[in-house]
Amino acid sequence: MPSVILSEAAKLSNNDLVAGIIENIVTVDRFFGVLPFEPVEGPAAVYNRENVLGDVQMLGVGGTITAKAATTFTQVTSPLKRIVGDAEVDNFVEATHSDTTDQEAVQVAGKAKAVGRKYSSLLINGTGANEEFVGLLGLVSSGQTLTAGTNGADVSFSLLDELLDAVKAKDGKVDFLMMHARTIRSVKTLLRGQSGAGIIETLTLPSGEETLVYEGVPIFRNDWVPTNQTQGSSTTCTSIIAGCLDDGSRKVGIAGLHAKKAMGIQVKALGESESKDESITRVKFYCGLACYSDLALAVVKGISN
């Protein structure tokens, strides 16, 4: 069955009436405006993550140098994965119901939007199984994971401060905080409760949009962050993610990955179906995610309010 059928097409086509497309489902995600994407030659990015630094010592006159241990590294592989979907449009529908809205263009745009949303979801929740890449909640190391409380606890300034302190890859420079809209509302409540403090402190992003900041760190809303995590006796907890972005050195931060020879979301017209009067357009994204340093990412889990 094609992606668009006659009854659906009719909703987008009104005789002699200019009709637009109203997007009823909107996912807020401004993080893509700042997340760097880096090209990968081959099926995966392979890099060395600093493990233990070589030792040094204090040495007096005539002393013997014993600090000879070398810096060690851990090799990490971040594979590319594929997000793909076909937009199939009946040629009769395209020819007769595109008076105000191009049916094929609408379906291709919808597939592209779905690809973007899928990446947004995997950015947080990717497991590494079922052809998924590993998301931020899976990339964070146990040593960089904080717990709000045994059975969960409300977000607090002290928890946010502790979380920011855990990100050390850029000498303590934190580039982002990421949380569910529910948690952002709780942070706003904290700010409102401070004498003389306001919630109008914002940062203008490269896109021109503004976002709330805490301690100068932009807060990004991502509703793919789950709100049904279990912490002790609580089953409605969520997490807050903090991190720094890679600077192109592939050593200090987080970066999205894409195939070097197929950059970004690809749209390819495959032509006519062999058995049906349909046109097929494939939308795909060869992508992944890398965390070049353990100290570039930290998470506090168990946020209950």
Backbone hydrogen bonds in HBPLUS format (Angstrom, degrees):
<---DONOR---> <-ACCEPTOR-->    atom                        ^
c    i                          cat <-CA-CA->   ^        H-A-AA   ^      H-
h    n   atom  resd res      DA  || num        DHA   H-A  angle D-A-AA Bond
n    s   type  num  typ     dist DA aas  dist angle  dist       angle   num
A0003-SER N   A0088-GLU O   2.87 MM  85  5.14 131.7  2.10 127.0 141.8     1
A0008-GLU N   A0005-ILE O   3.10 MM   3  5.46 122.4  2.45 106.4 120.1     2
A0009-ALA N   A0005-ILE O   2.93 MM   4  6.15 161.9  1.96 159.2 165.2     3
A0010-ALA N   A0006-LEU O   2.97 MM   4  6.14 150.0  2.06 148.4 155.6     4
A0011-LYS N   A0008-GLU O   3.14 MM   3  5.44 138.9  2.31 102.9 113.6     5
A0012-LEU N   A0009-ALA O   2.96 MM   3  5.38 143.6  2.10 109.8 120.0     6
A0013-SER N   A0010-ALA O   3.28 MM   3  5.03 162.5  2.31  98.1 103.2     7
A0017-LEU N   A0014-ASN O   3.17 MM   3  5.24 166.6  2.19 124.4 121.1     8
A0033-GLY N   A0030-ARG O   3.13 MM   3  5.67 153.2  2.20 111.4 118.9     9
A0034-VAL N   A0031-PHE O   2.99 MM   3  5.63 161.5  2.03 118.1 123.7    10
A0035-LEU N   A0031-PHE O   2.97 MM   4  6.11 142.3  2.12 151.5 163.0    11
A0256-GLY N   A0036-PRO O   2.78 MM 220  6.03 156.9  1.83 163.8 163.2    12
A0038-GLU N   A0256-GLY O   2.83 MM 218  6.23 158.3  1.88 148.0 149.6    13
A0258-HIS N   A0038-GLU O   3.17 MM 220  6.27 149.6  2.26 146.3 145.5    14
A0040-VAL N   A0258-HIS O   2.87 MM 218  6.00 135.3  2.07 156.1 165.0    15
A0260-LYS N   A0040-VAL O   2.98 MM 220  5.11 159.7  2.02 140.8 134.7    16
A0080-LEU N   A0043-PRO O   2.87 MM  37  5.63 170.4  1.88 151.4 148.3    17
A0045-ALA N   A0078-SER O   2.87 MM  33  5.11 169.1  1.88 141.8 140.3    18
A0078-SER N   A0045-ALA O   2.81 MM  33  5.11 167.7  1.82 154.8 159.0    19
A0047-TYR N   A0076-VAL O   2.99 MM  29  5.49 161.9  2.02 156.8 162.4    20
A0076-VAL N   A0047-TYR O   2.79 MM  29  5.49 173.3  1.80 172.4 174.8    21
A0049-ARG N   A0074-THR O   2.76 MM  25  5.10 174.1  1.76 151.6 149.5    22
A0074-THR N   A0049-ARG O   2.82 MM  25  5.10 161.5  1.85 145.7 151.7    23
A0051-ASN N   A0072-THR O   2.84 MM  21  5.36 158.0  1.89 148.8 144.6    24
A0072-THR N   A0052-VAL O   2.79 MM  20  5.22 157.9  1.83 151.5 158.7    25
A0063-GLY N   A0060-GLY O   3.05 MM   3  5.26 160.1  2.09 128.9 128.5    26
A0068-LYS N   A0066-THR O   2.93 MM   2  5.68 120.7  2.29 113.1  96.4    27
A0081-LYS N   A0287-CYS O   2.62 MM 206  5.37 166.6  1.64 157.6 160.4    28
A0287-CYS N   A0081-LYS O   2.80 MM 206  5.37 147.3  1.91 152.0 158.4    29
A0083-ILE N   A0285-PHE O   2.98 MM 202  5.18 160.9  2.02 143.5 149.8    30
A0285-PHE N   A0083-ILE O   2.81 MM 202  5.18 142.7  1.95 150.3 159.1    31
A0085-GLY N   A0283-VAL O   2.91 MM 198  5.44 143.4  2.05 155.0 164.9    32
A0283-VAL N   A0085-GLY O   2.85 MM 198  5.44 174.8  1.86 170.1 171.8    33
A0087-ALA N   A0281-THR O   2.73 MM 194  5.10 173.5  1.73 159.9 161.1    34
A0281-THR N   A0087-ALA O   2.91 MM 194  5.10 156.2  1.97 141.7 149.7    35
A0089-VAL N   A0279-SER O   3.03 MM 190  5.44 163.0  2.06 154.5 158.3    36
A0279-SER N   A0089-VAL O   2.94 MM 190  5.44 162.2  1.97 151.6 152.7    37
A0094-GLU N   A0090-ASP O   3.00 MM   4  6.34 160.0  2.04 153.0 159.1    38
A0091-ASN N   A0277-ASP O   2.93 MM 186  5.86 170.4  1.94 144.6 147.7    39
A0095-ALA N   A0091-ASN O   2.96 MM   4  6.06 151.7  2.04 140.2 147.4    40
A0096-THR N   A0092-PHE O   2.97 MM   4  6.06 147.1  2.08 147.1 155.2    41
A0097-HIS N   A0093-VAL O   2.89 MM   4  5.44 142.6  2.03 148.9 153.0    42
A0106-VAL N   A0102-ASP O   2.99 MM   4  6.23 155.9  2.05 153.9 160.9    43
A0107-GLN N   A0103-GLN O   3.11 MM   4  6.35 159.3  2.15 147.3 151.9    44
A0108-VAL N   A0104-GLU O   2.99 MM   4  6.22 160.7  2.02 153.6 158.8    45
A0109-ALA N   A0105-ALA O   2.91 MM   4  6.02 163.0  1.94 148.2 153.4    46
A0110-GLY N   A0106-VAL O   2.91 MM   4  6.09 150.6  2.00 142.8 151.3    47
A0111-LYS N   A0107-GLN O   3.00 MM   4  6.27 151.7  2.08 142.9 149.8    48
A0112-ALA N   A0108-VAL O   2.95 MM   4  6.24 159.4  1.99 150.9 156.6    49
A0113-LYS N   A0109-ALA O   2.89 MM   4  6.11 153.8  1.96 146.1 153.6    50
A0114-ALA N   A0110-GLY O   2.92 MM   4  6.14 150.7  2.01 142.4 150.6    51
A0115-VAL N   A0111-LYS O   2.89 MM   4  6.20 148.5  1.99 147.6 156.2    52
A0116-GLY N   A0112-ALA O   3.06 MM   4  6.38 158.9  2.10 147.5 152.2    53
A0117-ARG N   A0113-LYS O   2.97 MM   4  6.27 155.6  2.03 147.9 154.6    54
A0118-LYS N   A0114-ALA O   2.88 MM   4  6.06 150.8  1.96 144.3 152.6    55
A0119-TYR N   A0115-VAL O   3.01 MM   4  6.32 155.2  2.07 149.2 155.4    56
A0120-SER N   A0116-GLY O   3.00 MM   4  6.29 154.1  2.07 143.2 150.7    57
A0121-SER N   A0117-ARG O   2.94 MM   4  6.24 153.0  2.02 148.0 154.5    58
A0122-LEU N   A0118-LYS O   2.93 MM   4  6.20 166.2  1.95 152.9 156.4    59
A0123-LEU N   A0119-TYR O   2.76 MM   4  5.87 147.2  1.86 150.5 159.8    60
A0124-ILE N   A0121-SER O   3.17 MM   3  5.62 141.3  2.33 106.7 115.8    61
A0125-ASN N   A0121-SER O   2.84 MM   4  5.96 173.1  1.84 162.9 160.5    62
A0126-GLY N   A0122-LEU O   2.91 MM   4  4.11 152.2  1.99 118.4 117.7    63
A0136-LEU N   A0123-LEU O   2.75 MM  13  6.06 167.2  1.77 145.5 144.3    64
A0137-LEU N   A0124-ILE O   3.28 MM  13  5.81 162.0  2.32 141.6 147.0    65
A0135-GLY N   A0126-GLY O   2.88 MM   9  4.23 168.2  1.90 114.0 111.2    66
A0132-GLU N   A0129-ALA O   2.99 MM   3  5.49 149.7  2.08 115.1 124.1    67
A0138-GLY N   A0135-GLY O   3.02 MM   3  5.39 137.5  2.20 106.8 118.8    68
A0139-LEU N   A0135-GLY O   2.90 MM   4  6.13 137.7  2.08 147.6 161.0    69
A0140-VAL N   A0136-LEU O   3.20 MM   4  6.20 144.8  2.33 149.5 153.6    70
A0144-GLN N   A0141-SER O   2.99 MM   3  5.30 152.5  2.06 107.9 116.7    71
A0145-THR N   A0142-SER O   3.25 MM   3  5.18 164.5  2.28 107.7 108.2    72
A0299-VAL N   A0144-GLN O   3.09 MM 155  6.53 157.1  2.14 152.9 158.6    73
A0146-LEU N   A0299-VAL O   2.70 MM 153  6.06 169.8  1.71 161.5 164.7    74
A0301-LYS N   A0146-LEU O   2.87 MM 155  6.20 165.9  1.89 149.6 147.3    75
A0148-ALA N   A0301-LYS O   2.79 MM 153  6.02 165.1  1.81 170.3 175.4    76
A0152-GLY N   A0149-GLY O   3.11 MM   3  4.47 168.8  2.12  99.1 100.0    77
A0153-ALA N   A0302-GLY O   2.86 MM 149  6.29 151.7  1.94 168.0 176.3    78
A0304-SER N   A0153-ALA O   2.90 MM 151  5.19 163.4  1.93 123.4 128.9    79
A0160-LEU N   A0156-SER O   3.08 MM   4  6.39 161.6  2.12 150.3 155.1    80
A0161-ASP N   A0157-PHE O   2.87 MM   4  6.08 157.7  1.92 150.2 156.6    81
A0162-GLU N   A0158-SER O   2.96 MM   4  6.11 158.1  2.01 143.4 149.1    82
A0163-LEU N   A0159-LEU O   2.92 MM   4  6.11 152.6  2.00 146.1 153.9    83
A0164-LEU N   A0160-LEU O   2.97 MM   4  6.22 161.5  2.00 151.1 155.2    84
A0165-ASP N   A0161-ASP O   2.97 MM   4  6.17 154.4  2.03 146.8 154.2    85
A0166-ALA N   A0163-LEU O   3.13 MM   3  5.29 139.0  2.31  99.7 111.0    86
A0167-VAL N   A0164-LEU O   3.23 MM   3  5.67 156.5  2.29 110.8 117.1    87
A0168-LYS N   A0295-LEU O   2.96 MM 127  5.30 135.3  2.17 138.1 150.0    88
A0171-ASP N   A0168-LYS O   3.09 MM   3  5.10 128.8  2.36 128.9 120.7    89
A0169-ALA N   A0295-LEU O   3.18 MM 126  4.88 148.8  2.28 120.8 114.4    90
A0173-LYS N   A0170-LYS O   3.16 MM   3  5.19 162.7  2.19 105.4 110.8    91
A0175-ASP N   A0243-GLY O   2.93 MM  68  6.03 140.5  2.09 132.4 144.9    92
A0176-PHE N   A0243-GLY O   3.13 MM  67  5.66 143.6  2.27 161.8 158.8    93
A0243-GLY N   A0176-PHE O   3.12 MM  67  5.66 153.3  2.20 150.5 153.1    94
A0177-LEU N   A0218-PRO O   2.93 MM  41  6.17 145.8  2.05 162.4 165.4    95
A0220-PHE N   A0177-LEU O   2.73 MM  43  6.06 170.6  1.74 159.2 160.4    96
A0178-MET N   A0241-ILE O   2.73 MM  63  5.03 151.8  1.81 150.7 155.5    97
A0241-ILE N   A0178-MET O   2.93 MM  63  5.03 173.1  1.93 154.1 155.6    98
A0179-MET N   A0220-PHE O   3.08 MM  41  6.53 157.1  2.14 166.4 172.5    99
A0222-ASN N   A0179-MET O   2.94 MM  43  5.72 156.2  2.00 138.4 142.5   100
A0183-THR N   A0180-HIS O   2.95 MM   3  5.37 124.6  2.27 107.4 120.6   101
A0184-ILE N   A0180-HIS O   3.10 MM   4  6.51 152.9  2.17 150.1 158.5   102
A0185-ARG N   A0181-ALA O   3.05 MM   4  6.33 154.4  2.11 149.5 155.0   103
A0186-SER N   A0182-ARG O   3.31 MM   4  6.62 145.7  2.43 134.8 143.6   104
A0186-SER N   A0183-THR O   3.03 MM   3  4.95 117.1  2.44  92.3 108.0   105
A0187-VAL N   A0183-THR O   2.91 MM   4  6.28 150.5  2.00 150.4 158.6   106
A0188-LYS N   A0184-ILE O   2.95 MM   4  6.21 157.0  2.00 150.4 156.4   107
A0189-THR N   A0185-ARG O   3.03 MM   4  6.30 146.7  2.14 139.9 148.8   108
A0190-LEU N   A0186-SER O   3.09 MM   4  6.44 150.7  2.18 143.3 150.4   109
A0191-LEU N   A0187-VAL O   3.01 MM   4  6.35 158.2  2.06 150.4 156.0   110
A0192-ARG N   A0188-LYS O   2.88 MM   4  6.12 155.6  1.94 150.9 157.3   111
A0193-GLY N   A0189-THR O   3.18 MM   4  6.33 135.7  2.38 137.8 148.5   112
A0193-GLY N   A0190-LEU O   3.12 MM   3  5.22 131.6  2.37  96.1 109.3   113
A0194-GLN N   A0191-LEU O   3.17 MM   3  5.46 165.9  2.19 109.9 114.0   114
A0197-ALA N   A0194-GLN O   3.12 MM   3  5.24 165.0  2.14 119.7 122.7   115
A0213-VAL N   A0201-GLU O   3.30 MM  12  6.21 149.2  2.40 155.6 148.5   116
A0203-LEU N   A0211-THR O   2.88 MM   8  5.43 150.8  1.96 148.9 158.2   117
A0211-THR N   A0203-LEU O   2.98 MM   8  5.43 148.5  2.08 141.8 151.3   118
A0205-LEU N   A0209-GLU O   2.71 MM   4  5.46 170.8  1.72 177.8 177.4   119
A0208-GLY N   A0205-LEU O   2.81 MM   3  5.29 161.7  1.84 119.3 125.6   120
A0219-ILE N   A0212-LEU O   2.73 MM   7  5.50 160.4  1.77 170.6 163.6   121
A0214-TYR N   A0217-VAL O   2.89 MM   3  5.17 154.7  1.96 138.6 143.5   122
A0217-VAL N   A0214-TYR O   2.89 MM   3  5.17 164.8  1.91 114.6 119.1   123
A0225-VAL N   A0222-ASN O   3.18 MM   3  6.00 168.6  2.19 119.0 122.6   124
A0229-GLN N   A0237-CYS O   2.92 MM   8  4.80 150.5  2.01 149.3 140.0   125
A0237-CYS N   A0229-GLN O   2.98 MM   8  4.80 154.8  2.04 152.1 144.6   126
A0231-GLN N   A0234-SER O   2.80 MM   3  5.25 159.7  1.84 151.1 158.0   127
A0234-SER N   A0231-GLN O   3.08 MM   3  5.25 159.3  2.12 130.3 127.4   128
A0238-THR N   A0303-ILE O   2.92 MM  65  5.11 142.3  2.06 131.2 143.0   129
A0303-ILE N   A0238-THR O   3.00 MM  65  5.11 159.4  2.04 154.4 148.8   130
A0240-ILE N   A0300-VAL O   2.98 MM  60  5.38 153.2  2.05 147.5 156.1   131
A0300-VAL N   A0240-ILE O   2.99 MM  60  5.38 159.7  2.03 152.2 158.7   132
A0242-ALA N   A0298-ALA O   2.88 MM  56  5.33 165.3  1.90 165.2 163.9   133
A0298-ALA N   A0242-ALA O   2.92 MM  56  5.33 156.7  1.97 158.2 157.2   134
A0244-CYS N   A0296-ALA O   3.01 MM  52  5.34 143.4  2.15 143.3 147.7   135
A0254-ILE N   A0244-CYS O   2.99 MM  10  6.34 143.0  2.13 133.0 143.3   136
A0246-ASP N   A0254-ILE O   2.94 MM   8  5.02 168.5  1.96 129.1 126.9   137
A0292-TYR N   A0253-GLY O   2.91 MM  39  5.44 156.5  1.96 161.4 154.1   138
A0255-ALA N   A0290-ALA O   3.04 MM  35  5.44 158.1  2.09 149.9 153.8   139
A0290-ALA N   A0255-ALA O   2.91 MM  35  5.44 164.1  1.93 165.8 170.5   140
A0257-LEU N   A0288-GLY O   2.98 MM  31  4.63 158.0  2.03 119.4 115.8   141
A0288-GLY N   A0257-LEU O   3.01 MM  31  4.63 132.1  2.25 126.8 123.2   142
A0259-ALA N   A0286-TYR O   3.30 MM  27  5.75 142.5  2.45 138.6 140.7   143
A0262-ALA N   A0259-ALA O   3.13 MM   3  5.15 160.9  2.17 104.3 110.0   144
A0266-GLN N   A0284-LYS O   2.68 MM  18  5.20 159.8  1.72 167.2 168.3   145
A0284-LYS N   A0266-GLN O   2.90 MM  18  5.20 158.5  1.95 146.8 153.6   146
A0268-LYS N   A0282-ARG O   2.86 MM  14  5.20 165.9  1.88 154.2 159.1   147
A0282-ARG N   A0268-LYS O   2.80 MM  14  5.20 162.1  1.83 158.8 153.5   148
A0270-LEU N   A0280-ILE O   2.82 MM  10  5.40 153.7  1.89 147.7 155.7   149
A0280-ILE N   A0271-GLY O   2.89 MM   9  5.61 162.5  1.92 156.6 161.3   150
A0273-SER N   A0278-GLU O   2.90 MM   5  5.46 153.7  1.97 151.5 155.1   151
A0296-ALA N   A0293-SER O   3.02 MM   3  5.26 162.8  2.05 112.9 115.8   152
